[in-house]
Amino acid sequence: MHGPGSRAAGTVKSRRTARTLKRINENEGKITAATSEEALVENAEDLATLTISFENLSHGDLTGEQLFLAVYSDPELGYITAQAERHFNDWGKYKPGSAGN
């Protein structure tokens, strides 16, 4: 997975902000939550953006981003989604950049 400080993470953060602002604008300035279906799709899209690859995991004949979306949007595979979220949010799993020495 791309790390929390990556460009992919920045893309996801911007996308989430845009979704929130869109919901506020569509609801006359009131903050509203996504429906459970919307949240599932949005979270799957975000995690797919952050995912580089899967190892030893298949879902039909899908590959790449289509595979990521299928896995993350499948409620029966929610444990994979939960693991991916935990991994992404653990900054300790990502090596810091070189100090340049």
C-alpha contacts under 8 A as a table, 3 or more apart, distances in Angstrom:
res1	aa1	res2	aa2	distance
1	M	50	L	5.61
1	M	51	T	4.46
1	M	52	I	5.14
1	M	53	S	7.22
1	M	88	F	6.95
2	H	6	S	6.13
2	H	8	A	6.57
2	H	9	A	7.08
2	H	50	L	5.22
2	H	51	T	6.28
2	H	52	I	6.66
2	H	88	F	7.63
3	G	6	S	5.35
3	G	9	A	6.86
3	G	50	L	7.76
3	G	88	F	6.32
3	G	91	W	7.41
3	G	94	Y	6.28
4	P	9	A	5.46
4	P	10	G	7.99
4	P	88	F	6.58
4	P	89	N	6.98
4	P	91	W	6.89
5	G	9	A	6.32
5	G	10	G	7.32
6	S	9	A	5.16
6	S	10	G	6.43
7	R	10	G	4.91
7	R	11	T	6.20
8	A	11	T	5.01
8	A	12	V	6.32
8	A	49	T	6.42
8	A	50	L	5.82
9	A	12	V	5.06
9	A	13	K	6.13
9	A	50	L	6.50
10	G	13	K	5.03
10	G	14	S	6.16
11	T	14	S	5.21
11	T	15	R	6.13
12	V	15	R	5.00
12	V	16	R	6.15
12	V	46	D	5.72
12	V	49	T	7.25
12	V	50	L	7.84
13	K	16	R	5.19
13	K	17	T	6.30
14	S	17	T	5.12
14	S	18	A	6.16
15	R	18	A	5.08
15	R	19	R	6.20
16	R	19	R	5.11
16	R	20	T	6.29
17	T	20	T	5.15
17	T	21	L	6.23
18	A	21	L	5.15
18	A	22	K	6.03
19	R	22	K	5.07
19	R	23	R	6.22
20	T	23	R	5.21
20	T	24	I	6.29
20	T	31	I	7.91
21	L	24	I	5.05
21	L	25	N	6.11
22	K	25	N	5.11
22	K	26	E	6.06
23	R	26	E	5.09
23	R	27	N	6.12
23	R	31	I	7.01
23	R	32	T	6.51
23	R	33	A	7.99
24	I	27	N	5.22
24	I	28	E	6.41
24	I	29	G	4.74
24	I	30	K	5.37
24	I	31	I	5.28
24	I	32	T	6.85
25	N	28	E	5.61
25	N	29	G	5.54
25	N	30	K	7.83
26	E	29	G	7.47
27	N	30	K	5.42
27	N	31	I	7.37
27	N	32	T	7.47
34	A	37	E	7.82
34	A	38	E	5.60
34	A	39	A	5.57
35	T	38	E	5.08
35	T	39	A	6.02
36	S	39	A	5.04
36	S	40	L	6.11
37	E	40	L	5.16
37	E	41	V	6.38
38	E	41	V	5.24
38	E	42	E	6.00
39	A	42	E	5.08
39	A	43	N	5.87
40	L	43	N	5.31
40	L	44	A	6.11
40	L	73	S	6.07
41	V	44	A	5.09
41	V	45	E	6.17
41	V	73	S	6.11
42	E	45	E	5.10
42	E	46	D	6.20
43	N	46	D	5.06
43	N	47	L	6.11
43	N	72	Y	7.71
43	N	73	S	7.94
44	A	47	L	5.23
44	A	48	A	5.96
44	A	68	F	7.68
44	A	69	L	5.53
44	A	72	Y	4.79
44	A	73	S	5.29
45	E	48	A	5.11
45	E	49	T	6.27
45	E	69	L	6.26
46	D	49	T	5.18
46	D	50	L	6.48
47	L	50	L	4.98
47	L	51	T	6.08
47	L	68	F	7.71
47	L	69	L	7.96
47	L	72	Y	7.23
47	L	81	T	7.94
47	L	84	A	7.53
47	L	85	E	7.64
48	A	51	T	5.12
48	A	65	E	6.00
48	A	68	F	5.08
48	A	69	L	5.69
48	A	72	Y	7.46
49	T	52	I	7.98
49	T	65	E	7.62
51	T	54	F	7.86
51	T	68	F	7.27
53	S	64	G	7.15
54	F	57	L	6.00
58	S	61	D	7.35
58	S	62	L	7.23
58	S	63	T	7.92
58	S	67	L	7.43
59	H	62	L	6.01
59	H	67	L	6.47
59	H	70	A	7.32
59	H	71	V	7.06
62	L	66	Q	5.95
62	L	67	L	4.83
63	T	66	Q	5.84
63	T	67	L	4.75
63	T	68	F	7.72
64	G	67	L	5.36
64	G	68	F	6.43
65	E	68	F	4.91
65	E	69	L	6.06
66	Q	69	L	5.18
66	Q	70	A	6.14
67	L	70	A	5.13
67	L	71	V	6.18
68	F	71	V	5.30
68	F	72	Y	6.06
69	L	72	Y	5.28
69	L	73	S	5.87
70	A	73	S	5.36
70	A	74	D	6.15
71	V	74	D	5.37
71	V	77	L	6.47
71	V	80	I	7.75
71	V	81	T	7.84
72	Y	75	P	7.72
72	Y	77	L	7.06
72	Y	78	G	7.00
72	Y	80	I	7.19
72	Y	81	T	5.45
73	S	77	L	8.00
73	S	78	G	7.98
74	D	77	L	5.40
74	D	78	G	6.68
75	P	78	G	5.01
76	E	79	Y	7.88
77	L	80	I	5.63
77	L	81	T	6.99
78	G	81	T	4.99
78	G	82	A	6.18
79	Y	82	A	5.00
79	Y	83	Q	6.15
80	I	83	Q	5.05
80	I	84	A	6.12
81	T	84	A	5.12
81	T	85	E	6.20
82	A	85	E	5.18
82	A	86	R	6.23
83	Q	86	R	5.13
83	Q	87	H	6.08
84	A	87	H	5.07
84	A	88	F	6.09
85	E	88	F	5.19
85	E	89	N	6.15
86	R	89	N	5.25
86	R	90	D	6.30
87	H	90	D	5.38
87	H	93	K	7.22
88	F	91	W	7.21
90	D	93	K	5.83
90	D	94	Y	7.93
91	W	94	Y	5.72
92	G	95	K	7.37
98	S	101	N	7.76
